[in-house]
C-alpha cells in the first residue's frame, strides 16, 4: 500500500474511531472531502480546503458533533473510495435515524457517453480526455446509489465542483459542467452550478451555504433554495446552483426558538383581549397625546435585544424616541451585525424566532425577491425622500408586509422606521455626456449596478474599507458609498475630485424594524403602540434632518478642493431609460416586482 494511501487510511480510522453511535436517536454524520493539489494537466485549486472549513463550522453550528465530521484533504482515488465506503458503513450502523451530509469541493466533470455520468476527480489523476474519467475518476452515481440503499432519516450530497480551471488546461472533450443526476428517494443532491456550466474557484458557494445552514426554522429544501438565490446575487447571475430534491420527509438543520412576548406579563396584568391595532406609520396622522400617555402609563417595563445590519450607532435616534415615549420603560440592547445569527440570515432569524427584533434595509434580503430593491428606495432617478416617505405611508409599508408574510412566508411584522437622504457619486474625471460613462469601473451595489451596466459601466463589488485604496491605485474610476458626511469621513475627497450630488443611483434608503410576528401578536397594545409611534417619529425626523446634514458634508467636501456638481441632464435621461429597461426585464420575470414597481412608479 503506497504511503499516501496508508496515511489517509490511518487518518480516516482515527476520525471514524471517534464517532458516537446513539442507537435509536438521531445521529448526524458528515464527510467533507476537499481536493486542491491537482497536477498541471487538471489544474490546482486555491479554495477547496477553505470551503471545507466553512462547511464544517456551519455543520457544527447545527448539531453535528466535531467527532462526527470526518474531513479528508487531497484524496487520491483509493483514499476517496475508502472514505466514502467507511462513511456509508457508519451511516448503516447509526440506523434509520441517521442524518448524513457528504460535501465535496474540488474538480468534477461529466463524460460524453449517451447517458452522461458525473465523476469526482481525485488528486494525482492526470486526466486529459473524457474517456479516462471512468478509469481514473470516482463515479458520483455510485456514491449516491450506495447512499440510497442505506436507510436514513435524511441524506445530503453537495458537490462544490465543476471548477473552470479544468476546462482551460485539459478535458476539452468532457461535458462543460455536470449532467443532472436522477432523482433519488430520501436524498437532496446539490450542485454549486447548473448543468453544463462551470464555477469560479472563488469560495462563493461554500460561504453562501455556510451562512444559510445555521438559520433557525428553515426546511432543508429552503436552505438550498436560499443558497441558490444568494449565490446568484453574489455572482450577478453568473453562477446559479442546481438542486435535485428527493427528500421525502420534513427536516430542519436547526429548529426555530419559540417566540416570546416582548414582556412576560402575569395573568393579572394581561389584558382581557387585544384591541384594534394602534396607528402605524402607514398613517400620516400621529396618535393623540392622551393615547400615548395611556400607553406609557400601562406598558410593562422591558429590555429586549435587537440585531442590526448597520453600526450600532445608526439606531440611536430610534432608541432615544422609544425611551422618551415609554418613560424609560422600554429599552433596547443593540447587537452588532452577526452577533447572534450571520448577517445574511438576520431576517430569517427574526422570522424563526431566534431574534425578536432586527434593524436593517430591505435590499439586504433582495435575494428573496427583486421587489425589495424598490422598497429600499434605491431606485435610480426614483422618488426623492419626501414622496418616498408618503408612498411608504400610503401603501408601501402594507405592500412590504404583504410580500414578506404572504409571498415569502416570513413571520415578521415590518415597520418603516427611518430614512437616509440621497447619496452622491464620485469620479476621478468630470462627466458631461452618457458617452463618458462607457468603460468606467465604478463601485456600486444592488439595483443601481444593473442600471449602470446598461450604460456601459463595469460595476465593481468593492468592500467599504477598500474603496479609497481602489480609487487611489486606479483599480476603479468612480464609487458611491453614503451621504456627504459619510463620504467625507471615509476619505473620498482625498482620492477623487469630482463629486456629483445628488447622485442618480440612490435618492433614498429605507431603514426597517423587523419584529417576529408571533411576538408582535402576543404583545400588549401599549407595547405595539409605543414601538409603532417611535418608528413613525423617527421616520419623520430622519426625513426632515438629512438636508442640514448634507449641507454640512458638502461644505467640508468643497473645502478640500472637490468640484461638487449636478449630474448633467443628458446623463439623467440616459439613466432613466436604462432604469426603465431593467424594470421591464424584472417585471417580466417577477410578478411581485411588477406589482410593486407599478405602485411605486404611479405614486405622486
Backbone torsions as a table, in degrees:
resi	resn	phi	psi	omega
1	UNK	NA	120.5	179.0
2	UNK	-54.4	150.5	-173.7
3	UNK	-61.2	-34.5	-177.2
4	UNK	-68.6	-37.8	176.8
5	UNK	-67.1	-41.0	179.7
6	UNK	-61.6	-43.0	179.5
7	UNK	-64.3	-43.7	178.3
8	UNK	-60.6	-39.5	179.5
9	UNK	-63.1	-43.5	179.7
10	UNK	-65.6	-42.3	177.7
11	UNK	-60.5	-43.0	179.8
12	UNK	-63.1	-46.7	179.4
13	UNK	-59.7	-38.8	178.4
14	UNK	-61.6	-43.0	-178.7
15	UNK	-66.9	-49.6	-175.3
16	UNK	-70.5	-24.8	178.7
17	UNK	-64.7	-18.0	-180.0
18	UNK	-94.3	-5.2	-179.9
19	UNK	-60.4	142.9	175.5
20	UNK	-104.4	129.1	179.8
21	UNK	-105.1	121.7	-179.4
22	UNK	-118.9	91.0	-176.2
23	UNK	-56.3	130.5	176.6
24	UNK	85.4	-15.5	-179.9
25	UNK	-108.1	159.9	178.4
26	UNK	-66.3	128.9	178.1
27	UNK	-121.6	124.2	-178.5
28	UNK	-102.2	119.6	-175.8
29	UNK	-123.1	140.0	-179.3
30	UNK	-135.8	144.4	170.7
31	UNK	-125.0	122.7	179.8
32	UNK	-117.6	119.0	178.9
33	UNK	-115.3	124.3	179.6
34	UNK	-127.0	118.7	-179.1
35	UNK	-114.1	124.0	-177.1
36	UNK	-130.0	-37.1	-171.9
37	UNK	-86.1	70.4	-179.3
38	UNK	-86.3	156.3	174.8
39	UNK	-69.7	164.9	-175.2
40	UNK	-61.1	-27.8	-179.9
41	UNK	-62.3	-27.6	-179.0
42	UNK	-104.9	-45.2	177.7
43	UNK	113.6	119.5	179.3
44	UNK	-66.9	154.3	179.9
45	UNK	-119.8	151.0	-175.9
46	UNK	-96.5	-26.9	-165.3
47	UNK	-109.6	-12.7	-174.3
48	UNK	-53.3	-42.5	-178.1
49	UNK	-65.9	-38.4	175.9
50	UNK	-65.5	-39.1	176.4
51	UNK	-56.6	-47.6	-177.4
52	UNK	-63.1	-38.6	179.2
53	UNK	-64.5	-39.6	178.4
54	UNK	-63.4	-45.3	-178.5
55	UNK	-67.0	-41.1	179.3
56	UNK	-60.7	-43.6	179.3
57	UNK	-63.0	-41.2	179.4
58	UNK	-65.0	-40.2	179.3
59	UNK	-65.8	-38.5	176.0
60	UNK	-61.7	-31.7	-178.9
61	UNK	-73.9	-13.9	-179.3
62	UNK	-118.1	25.5	169.2
63	UNK	100.7	4.6	173.5
64	UNK	-84.1	118.4	179.7
65	UNK	-68.2	148.6	179.8
66	UNK	-53.2	-41.9	-177.9
67	UNK	-69.4	-17.3	-178.3
68	UNK	-98.7	8.3	176.4
69	UNK	-112.6	108.6	177.8
70	UNK	-94.6	128.1	179.8
71	UNK	-115.7	122.7	179.7
72	UNK	-119.3	121.2	-178.4
73	UNK	-107.8	141.4	174.4
74	UNK	48.2	61.8	-177.7
75	UNK	-90.8	130.0	171.3
76	UNK	-80.2	-175.5	-171.8
77	UNK	-60.3	-46.2	-178.4
78	UNK	-64.8	-43.9	-179.0
79	UNK	-66.0	-37.3	179.6
80	UNK	-66.7	-45.3	178.9
81	UNK	-64.6	-40.1	178.2
82	UNK	-62.4	-44.7	-179.6
83	UNK	-60.0	-43.7	-179.6
84	UNK	-66.4	-43.0	-179.7
85	UNK	-60.7	-45.5	179.3
86	UNK	-66.5	-35.7	178.5
87	UNK	-62.9	-46.7	179.8
88	UNK	-63.7	-38.1	177.6
89	UNK	-61.4	-41.4	179.2
90	UNK	-65.9	-38.7	177.2
91	UNK	-62.1	-44.2	-179.3
92	UNK	-61.0	-42.6	179.6
93	UNK	-68.7	-30.5	-179.4
94	UNK	-70.4	-23.3	175.6
95	UNK	93.3	-178.1	-172.7
96	UNK	-67.6	-9.7	176.2
97	UNK	-92.3	9.1	-179.4
98	UNK	-71.7	144.9	171.0
99	UNK	-119.0	121.2	-177.0
100	UNK	-115.3	144.2	-178.5
101	UNK	-137.7	109.4	177.9
102	UNK	-106.7	122.0	-179.6
103	UNK	-123.1	129.2	178.3
104	UNK	-125.2	127.9	174.2
105	UNK	-123.6	121.1	-177.6
106	UNK	163.1	-159.5	178.6
107	UNK	-82.9	145.7	172.8
108	UNK	-148.5	157.4	179.9
109	UNK	-159.2	165.6	177.5
110	UNK	-118.2	141.9	178.7
111	UNK	-77.7	178.7	-176.2
112	UNK	-112.6	33.2	171.9
113	UNK	-72.1	170.3	-177.2
114	UNK	-59.2	-41.4	-178.0
115	UNK	-86.5	-23.0	-179.4
116	UNK	70.6	137.4	178.8
117	UNK	-146.2	141.9	-177.9
118	UNK	-91.4	143.7	-179.5
119	UNK	-134.0	141.2	168.5
120	UNK	-87.7	139.8	-176.1
121	UNK	-102.3	114.0	-179.2
122	UNK	-73.1	164.8	172.8
123	UNK	-66.1	142.3	177.9
124	UNK	86.6	-7.8	-179.9
125	UNK	-82.8	106.9	-178.4
126	UNK	-86.6	70.8	-176.3
127	UNK	-88.0	123.9	177.3
128	UNK	-121.7	-15.2	-178.7
129	UNK	-129.4	148.4	-176.8
130	UNK	-62.3	-32.8	-178.0
131	UNK	-67.6	-12.9	177.6
132	UNK	-82.6	-14.5	-176.0
133	UNK	-58.5	-46.4	-179.8
134	UNK	-65.2	-22.7	-176.6
135	UNK	-89.0	-44.8	-173.2
136	UNK	-102.6	-14.2	-179.3
137	UNK	-95.1	-173.8	175.9
138	UNK	-124.8	122.5	-174.0
139	UNK	-69.3	126.3	175.4
140	UNK	-68.1	-36.7	-179.9
141	UNK	-61.6	-38.9	177.7
142	UNK	-63.1	-39.0	179.4
143	UNK	-65.6	-48.7	-176.7
144	UNK	-68.1	-35.7	177.3
145	UNK	-65.1	-40.1	178.5
146	UNK	-63.3	-41.0	178.3
147	UNK	-66.0	-37.9	-177.6
148	UNK	-64.6	-31.8	-177.9
149	UNK	-74.4	-19.3	-175.8
150	UNK	-93.0	122.2	178.1
151	UNK	-60.0	133.7	180.0
152	UNK	-159.6	158.6	179.6
153	UNK	-71.0	-43.7	-179.9
154	UNK	-158.0	143.8	-178.9
155	UNK	-134.6	138.1	-178.3
156	UNK	-131.3	131.6	176.8
157	UNK	-124.6	118.4	-175.1
158	UNK	-120.8	120.1	-178.2
159	UNK	-110.9	100.1	177.2
160	UNK	-94.7	69.4	-170.5
161	UNK	-129.2	-152.2	-178.6
162	UNK	57.8	44.3	178.8
163	UNK	-72.5	141.7	-171.8
164	UNK	-72.6	-13.7	-179.3
165	UNK	-58.2	-38.6	-176.7
166	UNK	-62.0	-28.8	-175.0
167	UNK	-92.1	1.3	173.3
168	UNK	-102.3	-14.1	-176.0
169	UNK	-119.5	-20.0	-177.0
170	UNK	-171.7	-169.7	178.4
171	UNK	55.9	37.5	-177.1
172	UNK	-65.2	-25.3	-177.7
173	UNK	-98.7	7.0	177.1
174	UNK	-86.6	162.2	173.6
175	UNK	-61.5	135.9	176.3
176	UNK	-77.2	96.8	-174.4
177	UNK	96.5	-170.5	-175.6
178	UNK	-95.0	168.7	170.5
179	UNK	-109.7	147.6	-175.4
180	UNK	-59.2	137.6	172.5
181	UNK	-80.2	156.9	174.2
182	UNK	-70.9	155.3	178.9
183	UNK	-67.4	130.1	-175.8
184	UNK	-115.0	128.2	-178.6
185	UNK	-64.4	127.6	175.7
186	UNK	82.1	9.0	-175.9
187	UNK	-131.9	135.4	165.5
188	UNK	-101.0	123.5	175.4
189	UNK	-110.2	119.1	-175.5
190	UNK	-119.1	133.1	177.3
191	UNK	-112.8	148.1	-178.4
192	UNK	-70.0	-17.5	179.0
193	UNK	-149.9	166.2	-172.4
194	UNK	-80.7	167.7	-176.8
195	UNK	-55.1	137.5	176.2
196	UNK	79.3	0.6	-178.1
197	UNK	-112.4	162.8	175.9
198	UNK	-119.1	162.4	-178.1
199	UNK	-120.3	149.4	174.3
200	UNK	-68.2	151.7	173.7
201	UNK	-84.7	73.8	-167.0
202	UNK	-132.2	7.8	173.3
203	UNK	74.4	3.3	-173.2
204	UNK	-67.6	-49.2	-175.6
205	UNK	-65.0	-45.8	-177.9
206	UNK	-62.4	-43.6	-178.7
207	UNK	-66.7	-37.1	178.2
208	UNK	-65.8	-48.5	-179.8
209	UNK	-62.7	-41.3	-179.3
210	UNK	-64.4	-30.7	179.5
211	UNK	-80.2	-26.7	-177.7
212	UNK	-87.3	-36.8	-176.4
213	UNK	-50.0	-45.0	-175.0
214	UNK	-80.1	1.2	-178.4
215	UNK	-69.4	122.0	-176.1
216	UNK	-66.2	145.3	169.9
217	UNK	86.8	-7.1	-178.5
218	UNK	-80.0	133.2	170.1
219	UNK	-66.6	154.7	-175.7
220	UNK	-56.3	-42.7	-179.6
221	UNK	-65.4	-30.5	176.5
222	UNK	-66.7	-37.5	179.4
223	UNK	-55.4	-47.2	-177.1
224	UNK	-76.6	-29.2	175.4
225	UNK	-67.3	-44.3	178.7
226	UNK	-65.4	-36.4	176.2
227	UNK	-62.6	-41.8	178.0
228	UNK	-58.1	-46.5	-178.9
229	UNK	-64.1	-41.8	-176.8
230	UNK	-67.4	-42.7	179.1
231	UNK	-63.8	-43.0	178.9
232	UNK	-60.2	-39.7	-180.0
233	UNK	-69.5	-46.1	-178.4
234	UNK	-64.2	-33.9	-178.0
235	UNK	-92.9	4.3	-178.3
236	UNK	56.0	39.2	176.0
237	UNK	84.4	0.5	-178.5
238	UNK	-80.2	-18.8	179.0
239	UNK	-136.8	118.1	-179.1
240	UNK	-125.4	111.3	-178.5
241	UNK	-62.1	165.4	-175.7
242	UNK	-133.4	138.7	-179.2
243	UNK	-134.3	133.6	169.6
244	UNK	-105.6	111.9	-173.2
245	UNK	-103.6	106.9	176.0
246	UNK	-114.4	12.6	-177.7
247	UNK	-65.2	129.1	-173.9
248	UNK	-99.6	-11.7	-179.6
249	UNK	-124.3	161.3	176.1
250	UNK	-78.2	134.5	-179.2
251	UNK	-145.3	134.7	174.2
252	UNK	-119.4	132.7	174.7
253	UNK	-66.9	-33.6	-179.7
254	UNK	-143.2	122.9	-179.8
255	UNK	-72.9	152.5	177.1
256	UNK	-78.3	145.1	174.2
257	UNK	-75.1	148.9	178.1
258	UNK	-67.3	134.6	179.3
259	UNK	-78.1	143.3	-180.0
260	UNK	-121.1	153.9	174.4
261	UNK	-61.6	159.0	178.4
262	UNK	-58.2	-38.7	-179.1
263	UNK	-128.0	121.0	173.9
264	UNK	-68.8	110.8	-177.0
265	UNK	-109.6	144.0	177.0
266	UNK	-71.4	165.7	179.9
267	UNK	-60.4	-33.7	-179.5
268	UNK	-67.1	-31.4	-177.4
269	UNK	-87.2	-21.2	-175.0
270	UNK	-68.2	130.0	177.9
271	UNK	-65.0	149.6	-177.0
272	UNK	-61.3	-37.6	178.1
273	UNK	-155.9	146.2	178.2
274	UNK	-72.4	134.8	178.0
275	UNK	-82.8	-177.8	178.5
276	UNK	-58.1	146.7	-178.8
277	UNK	-56.7	146.0	178.6
278	UNK	-70.2	170.6	177.0
279	UNK	-58.0	143.5	-178.2
280	UNK	-121.7	170.3	179.2
281	UNK	-61.5	-11.9	175.1
282	UNK	-69.8	-10.7	176.9
283	UNK	-106.9	133.8	-179.8
284	UNK	-78.0	-12.7	-177.8
285	UNK	-88.7	128.0	178.0
286	UNK	-78.2	149.9	172.9
287	UNK	-64.6	151.5	-177.5
288	UNK	-71.7	163.3	-174.7
289	UNK	-63.1	-31.1	179.9
290	UNK	-66.1	-40.7	-179.6
291	UNK	-64.8	-43.0	177.9
292	UNK	-61.7	-41.5	178.7
293	UNK	-63.0	-38.6	177.7
294	UNK	-63.5	-44.0	178.0
295	UNK	-60.2	-44.6	-176.9
296	UNK	-61.6	-40.5	-175.6
297	UNK	-74.3	-26.6	-175.7
298	UNK	-100.6	-17.4	-175.2
299	UNK	-68.5	140.4	177.2
300	UNK	-84.8	141.5	-179.9
301	UNK	-60.0	143.0	179.1
302	UNK	-154.9	145.4	170.0
303	UNK	-124.1	124.5	-178.3
304	UNK	-130.7	165.5	-175.4
305	UNK	-106.3	145.2	-179.1
306	UNK	-137.8	120.3	174.3
307	UNK	-86.9	141.1	-178.0
308	UNK	-120.9	148.0	171.5
309	UNK	-85.5	-6.7	-177.6
310	UNK	-109.6	168.7	170.9
311	UNK	-54.7	148.2	-173.0
312	UNK	-53.4	-38.1	-176.1
313	UNK	-66.9	-16.1	-176.6
314	UNK	-65.6	-22.6	-178.6
315	UNK	-100.8	10.0	-174.2
316	UNK	-59.2	-45.1	-176.2
317	UNK	-65.8	-35.8	176.9
318	UNK	-63.3	-45.6	-176.9
319	UNK	-67.0	-36.0	176.8
320	UNK	-63.1	-41.3	179.9
321	UNK	-66.9	-40.4	179.4
322	UNK	-64.9	-42.1	179.0
323	UNK	-64.1	-41.8	-179.1
324	UNK	-66.8	-45.3	-178.5
325	UNK	-64.4	-34.7	-175.6
326	UNK	-93.0	3.8	-176.9
327	UNK	65.0	31.1	179.6
328	UNK	81.0	5.5	-176.8
329	UNK	-80.7	-31.9	179.7
330	UNK	-105.1	119.3	-177.9
331	UNK	-125.3	156.0	-177.4
332	UNK	-130.6	133.0	169.8
333	UNK	-101.3	115.9	-176.8
334	UNK	-88.7	129.3	179.4
335	UNK	-103.5	141.7	-178.1
336	UNK	-67.0	161.5	178.1
337	UNK	-52.7	129.7	177.0
338	UNK	79.0	6.3	-175.6
339	UNK	-64.7	-36.6	-179.2
340	UNK	-110.5	-48.5	176.1
341	UNK	-127.0	156.8	177.0
342	UNK	-54.8	146.5	-177.2
343	UNK	-50.9	-43.5	-177.7
344	UNK	-65.3	-19.7	-178.4
345	UNK	-103.8	13.7	-173.8
346	UNK	-63.0	-47.3	-178.9
347	UNK	-63.4	-41.1	177.3
348	UNK	-66.4	-32.3	176.2
349	UNK	-64.2	-39.4	175.7
350	UNK	-66.5	-45.5	-179.8
351	UNK	-60.3	-40.1	-177.9
352	UNK	-79.9	-9.2	176.7
353	UNK	93.3	-2.2	177.9
354	UNK	-73.4	-25.2	172.4
355	UNK	-118.4	141.8	174.7
356	UNK	-86.2	-41.4	-178.3
357	UNK	-128.0	147.9	170.2
358	UNK	-137.1	143.6	179.7
359	UNK	-122.5	123.0	-172.3
360	UNK	-165.1	-160.9	172.9
361	UNK	-132.6	147.8	-173.5
362	UNK	-58.4	-31.7	-176.6
363	UNK	-63.8	-19.0	176.4
364	UNK	-61.0	-23.4	-176.2
365	UNK	-112.1	20.8	-173.5
366	UNK	-66.2	-13.2	173.8
367	UNK	-69.2	-15.8	176.7
368	UNK	-82.5	-34.7	179.8
369	UNK	-160.6	131.8	178.9
370	UNK	-62.8	-24.8	-178.1
371	UNK	-63.5	-22.7	-178.5
372	UNK	-66.0	-22.2	173.4
373	UNK	-60.1	-38.6	-178.7
374	UNK	-68.8	-45.7	179.4
375	UNK	-61.9	-25.2	178.8
376	UNK	-68.5	-25.2	-179.7
377	UNK	92.5	-7.2	-176.6
378	UNK	-91.1	65.7	177.6
379	UNK	-106.0	121.3	-176.3
380	UNK	-53.8	129.2	-177.2
381	UNK	48.8	43.3	-178.2
382	UNK	-100.1	-159.7	-177.9
383	UNK	-62.9	132.4	175.7
384	UNK	-77.0	177.4	-169.9
385	UNK	-53.3	-51.5	-176.4
386	UNK	-58.9	-56.6	178.7
387	UNK	-61.3	-34.8	-179.5
388	UNK	-64.9	-43.6	177.9
389	UNK	-61.9	-41.3	179.5
390	UNK	-64.7	-39.0	177.1
391	UNK	-63.0	-43.3	178.8
392	UNK	-60.3	-41.6	-178.1
393	UNK	-73.9	-34.0	-177.3
394	UNK	-74.9	-42.4	-175.1
395	UNK	-154.5	-22.9	-171.5
396	UNK	-62.7	-45.3	-177.7
397	UNK	-63.7	-41.2	178.1
398	UNK	-63.3	-40.3	-179.6
399	UNK	-69.9	-34.1	177.1
400	UNK	-63.9	-43.8	177.8
401	UNK	-66.8	-35.5	176.0
402	UNK	-61.5	-43.2	179.5
403	UNK	-64.0	-49.0	-178.9
404	UNK	-61.5	-50.1	-169.9
405	UNK	-82.7	-47.8	-172.8
406	UNK	-86.8	-38.5	-175.7
407	UNK	-91.0	-43.0	-177.4
408	UNK	-95.8	-4.4	177.3
409	UNK	57.6	39.7	177.6
410	UNK	-97.5	137.4	-179.8
411	UNK	-91.8	70.8	179.8
412	UNK	-134.5	146.3	167.5
413	UNK	-112.8	120.5	-172.0
414	UNK	-111.8	133.9	178.5
415	UNK	-115.9	134.1	170.9
416	UNK	-68.2	119.4	-163.8
417	UNK	-130.9	13.0	178.7
418	UNK	160.6	165.5	179.9
419	UNK	-154.2	146.5	172.7
420	UNK	-114.7	152.3	-173.3
421	UNK	-79.7	-172.6	-175.0
422	UNK	-63.3	148.4	176.0
423	UNK	-95.8	159.0	172.6
424	UNK	-100.8	172.9	178.8
425	UNK	-136.2	136.5	-172.5
426	UNK	-104.8	140.7	174.0
427	UNK	-137.7	151.8	178.8
428	UNK	-81.6	-21.2	178.3
429	UNK	-128.0	153.6	-179.3
430	UNK	-70.7	156.9	179.0
431	UNK	-116.8	141.0	176.5
432	UNK	-131.5	-24.3	-178.4
433	UNK	-150.5	165.1	179.9
434	UNK	-56.8	-29.1	-179.6
435	UNK	-64.2	-24.3	178.8
436	UNK	-69.4	-17.1	-177.4
437	UNK	-83.3	-25.8	-172.9
438	UNK	-62.5	128.1	176.9
439	UNK	86.3	-7.9	178.9
440	UNK	-70.3	147.0	175.7
441	UNK	-104.6	116.1	-172.5
442	UNK	-127.4	133.3	176.1
443	UNK	-79.5	121.6	174.3
444	UNK	-160.5	171.6	-179.0
445	UNK	-141.0	167.2	171.7
446	UNK	71.0	-156.2	-177.7
447	UNK	-57.9	-38.7	178.1
448	UNK	-57.0	-28.8	-179.0
449	UNK	-66.1	-35.8	179.6
450	UNK	-70.1	-36.2	176.5
451	UNK	-65.7	-44.3	179.7
452	UNK	-62.1	-37.0	179.0
453	UNK	-62.6	-35.7	176.3
454	UNK	-62.1	-25.3	-179.2
455	UNK	-90.6	5.3	178.3
456	UNK	90.8	8.7	178.7
457	UNK	-85.6	139.1	173.3
458	UNK	-92.2	105.6	-176.4
459	UNK	-82.2	142.8	-174.8
460	UNK	-123.0	134.3	175.3
461	UNK	-92.4	95.8	-177.3
462	UNK	-113.3	130.5	178.6
463	UNK	-61.1	151.6	-176.7
464	UNK	-54.9	-43.9	-177.6
465	UNK	-70.5	-7.8	-176.8
466	UNK	-109.9	-2.4	-173.8
467	UNK	-62.5	-50.8	-176.8
468	UNK	-60.9	-44.5	-179.6
469	UNK	-63.7	-41.5	-179.5
470	UNK	-63.4	-39.5	176.5
471	UNK	-67.8	-42.6	-177.2
472	UNK	-62.7	-38.7	-177.1
473	UNK	-88.7	-3.0	178.3
474	UNK	82.7	12.9	178.2
475	UNK	-71.2	-27.0	174.3
476	UNK	-133.8	159.5	-178.3
477	UNK	-104.4	-13.7	-178.9
478	UNK	-161.9	167.9	-177.9
479	UNK	-163.1	152.1	168.0
480	UNK	-122.9	147.8	179.2
481	UNK	-137.7	-65.5	-173.6
482	UNK	-152.1	-156.8	175.4
483	UNK	-77.0	169.7	-172.7
484	UNK	-53.1	-44.6	-179.3
485	UNK	-61.7	-42.9	178.9
486	UNK	-64.7	-39.7	177.7
487	UNK	-63.0	-40.8	179.6
488	UNK	-65.5	-44.3	-179.5
489	UNK	-65.2	-29.6	177.8
490	UNK	-70.3	-24.3	179.3
491	UNK	102.2	15.0	-177.8
492	UNK	-64.9	-33.3	178.3
493	UNK	-60.0	-20.1	-179.0
494	UNK	-75.1	-26.4	-171.4
495	UNK	-118.4	-6.5	176.9
496	UNK	-143.0	138.3	-172.7
497	UNK	-115.8	9.0	179.7
498	UNK	-127.0	109.0	-173.9
499	UNK	-116.4	121.8	-179.2
500	UNK	-104.5	114.8	-176.5
501	UNK	-135.3	133.9	-9.7
502	UNK	-71.1	148.8	176.4
503	UNK	-71.3	169.2	-178.0
504	UNK	-85.5	-12.7	-164.4
505	UNK	-88.4	-32.1	-170.6
506	UNK	-142.2	81.8	-179.0
507	UNK	-70.9	-18.4	179.8
508	UNK	-160.5	157.5	175.3
509	UNK	-138.6	115.7	-177.9
510	UNK	-77.8	141.0	170.4
511	UNK	-108.6	128.2	-176.7
512	UNK	-118.1	146.4	171.8
513	UNK	-107.9	117.7	179.6
514	UNK	-102.6	129.2	-179.1
515	UNK	-122.6	134.3	175.7
516	UNK	-53.7	129.3	-171.3
517	UNK	-65.8	-39.8	177.5
518	UNK	-63.2	-40.5	177.7
519	UNK	-62.0	-46.1	-178.9
520	UNK	-60.2	-47.0	-177.1
521	UNK	-67.4	-27.8	-178.2
522	UNK	-86.8	-3.7	-173.8
523	UNK	-91.1	159.4	-176.5
524	UNK	-72.3	160.8	177.7
525	UNK	-59.9	-38.3	-179.0
526	UNK	-64.3	-42.5	178.4
527	UNK	-61.5	-50.8	-179.4
528	UNK	-62.3	-40.4	-179.0
529	UNK	-63.8	-44.4	-178.3
530	UNK	-69.2	-39.6	178.8
531	UNK	-66.3	-43.3	178.9
532	UNK	-62.4	-43.4	-179.4
533	UNK	-66.9	-36.8	176.9
534	UNK	-61.2	-41.2	178.0
535	UNK	-67.3	-42.0	-179.7
536	UNK	-60.4	-44.8	-179.8
537	UNK	-67.9	-37.7	-179.2
538	UNK	-68.8	-36.3	176.7
539	UNK	-62.3	-43.1	178.9
540	UNK	-64.7	-48.2	-174.1
541	UNK	-67.7	-38.2	178.7
542	UNK	-70.5	-33.0	177.2
543	UNK	-67.8	-32.3	-177.0
544	UNK	-87.0	-15.9	-172.6
545	UNK	-103.1	-11.3	-172.6
546	UNK	-66.9	-29.6	-175.9
547	UNK	-66.8	-43.6	179.4
548	UNK	-66.0	-37.5	177.1
549	UNK	-64.3	-40.6	179.8
550	UNK	-65.1	-39.7	178.9
551	UNK	-60.9	-42.7	178.3
552	UNK	-61.7	-44.2	-179.1
553	UNK	-64.6	-41.8	-179.8
554	UNK	-65.1	-37.5	177.8
555	UNK	-61.9	-43.3	179.6
556	UNK	-65.9	-38.8	-179.0
557	UNK	-67.9	-43.7	179.1
558	UNK	-62.6	-36.6	-179.2
559	UNK	-64.7	-15.5	-179.7
560	UNK	-100.1	18.5	173.9
561	UNK	82.6	18.1	-178.9
562	UNK	-91.0	136.6	173.4
563	UNK	-82.4	112.6	177.8
564	UNK	-96.7	122.0	-174.0
565	UNK	-134.1	162.3	171.2
566	UNK	-86.8	149.6	177.1
567	UNK	-68.7	128.2	179.7
568	UNK	-55.9	143.0	-176.7
569	UNK	-58.5	-37.5	-179.0
570	UNK	-61.4	-37.4	177.9
571	UNK	-70.8	-41.8	178.9
572	UNK	-59.9	-39.4	178.2
573	UNK	-63.6	-40.6	179.0
574	UNK	-66.8	-39.6	178.4
575	UNK	-63.2	-43.3	-178.7
576	UNK	-62.1	-41.5	179.2
577	UNK	-66.0	-40.7	178.5
578	UNK	-66.1	-40.1	177.6
579	UNK	-59.9	-45.4	-179.0
580	UNK	-64.7	-33.8	177.6
581	UNK	-66.5	-43.9	176.7
582	UNK	-62.1	-42.7	-179.6
583	UNK	-63.3	-38.6	177.3
584	UNK	-63.8	-42.9	179.5
585	UNK	-61.0	-47.1	-178.5
586	UNK	-66.9	-38.8	-179.4
587	UNK	-63.4	-35.0	179.2
588	UNK	-70.0	-26.9	-177.0
589	UNK	-94.9	-24.2	-168.8
590	UNK	-138.5	107.5	-178.3
591	UNK	-63.0	-30.5	177.7
592	UNK	-65.9	-43.3	177.7
593	UNK	-60.6	-43.9	-178.2
594	UNK	-60.1	-45.7	-178.5
595	UNK	-62.9	-46.1	-177.3
596	UNK	-70.3	-38.6	179.6
597	UNK	-61.9	-42.4	-179.9
598	UNK	-66.1	-37.1	176.6
599	UNK	-65.6	-45.5	-178.6
600	UNK	-65.0	-48.2	-174.8
601	UNK	-67.3	-32.1	-175.6
602	UNK	-85.2	-7.1	-174.6
603	UNK	-76.9	136.9	176.6
604	UNK	-131.1	NA	NA
